[in-house]
Amino acid sequence: MIRHVRERVKRANIVLNQIWGIGERKFKADSKMRMFMFDALVMGVLLYGVELWGFKERVEVERVQLRYIRTTLSR
């Protein structure tokens, strides 16, 4: 189960890195739109199979979310 979570986190980080440049160019000052992009594109990849996870695995999901929020709001 942990292997599945790590694979989801890895793939979500790949998508996150791909959309980061788009967000920087198109919506630099619009953090609401950037969060919408995150929810629409990254969360779908990250939460695939979440029904099978336990409570402990949510920490990995929160790390990805917090990383994106911190970097988005710090700019």
C-alpha angles and dihedrals in degrees: 000000000000089000090057092050092049090049091051091049091049093051093044090053090052091053090044091055091048095052095041093080092048091052091048093052102038106028107021096146098028105087091170092060091045091053089049089054090049093050093046100043110021103034092055090058094041097049098045105131094008091140089075098049126098130228095270094061093064089078090069091052092049091052091058092047094048092048091055094044093049094050093044096050095042092065 
